[in-house]
């Protein structure tokens, strides 16, 4: 009897391969991809919404637009040509990513999905140590969305699935330990407040440009209505962040349960596994 693998090789020659890499902001996906492409065949195309359009401002790429083009045009084109590819995505929209997996499998691809994992505090601090800074509440909410998909990705039939622990510096390990202790003590909101108060400018999003009304152009006293609107906007932003912190308290516990079952690989183990997967 001819097995599926033999049939695919007969029809397509060397079986094409797709690697889908997911992970929250600041988890080191780009670094991992750079390490992977030094260890796998050179014919793998990389689709990254951060760098897909070379005309984008590197500090403010149009990630949403680029991602749509990658999903609806670039990847389907690569699949039609049986090209090996790596797709760099957050993975928070399981349905969209699963559709790409299905499309690839229907066209004879061998598929590996990798989730690069790191603690919420690692994602948070790394986000604000780079030039392109997402808003505080977005970082935490996206973390929860990404890693709540672990069980869903694990259940996709026919794929190789890896959860990989991002590499941490000694300082980051200390931050993770402190974060987990504070979370257990129930004082997470105070922890974030104290952290941000040390350097408010550092924790300001680079995606929020000041509006003309926010810039004083006159020596006159500010309009009371403008001041009121600013205060209401500030309170709304504070509530969004407070809600995001509360959400992390619950979601972190759920994700940790998944990780105890799956047992993440370390960085070097992951590179080795991908190297084996990508062999012609």
C-alpha angles and dihedrals in degrees: 000000000000110000124216094256092054091047092051092050090049093051101036104021107222107022111251116237136212126195117195114195119196133179144128126273115298096012093126101253092148091050091050092049091052089053092046096052089054089057104040134059114295094236094080112115116214120218111195120165090207092063104018095107110048089198092064121105100257090223093049109029118174092247096169094052093042092050092053091051092047093050098041102034118007099047095041088051091050091048092050088055093045091239121164111241147176119215116202109203139143089240093215092128100066095181094057093046093045089054090057091048090051093047091051093047092048087057095051100266127151105223133205122186118198125191112198106208134201137155119274090248091055091053091046097049095041090051091058094044092066133068096247103064123183118211114275096246092046092055093053096041092048090050090057093046094049100048097040084069094065095097091045094052091046089057096055106115121237100015133112107236126196132180109200128193111229114236113261131203118227089257092052091050089054090050091051092052092049092047092053093048091050091047091054090048091055094237099112096123092054089047093056093043092054091045093053095042090061090067114001093176092056091056095051118113117248089212093069112083119190115256121229089252090058093059118080111229098164138056088226119107113270118265110265090226091055091049090049092050091049092051092049091048090050092051091049091052091048091051092050090053093044090052090049091053091050090049091052091056091063100033095050091059091050093049092048089057090055092049093053088058098042098037105209121242120238120247097263093047089053094052089051093049092050091047089056092044093051097051112123 
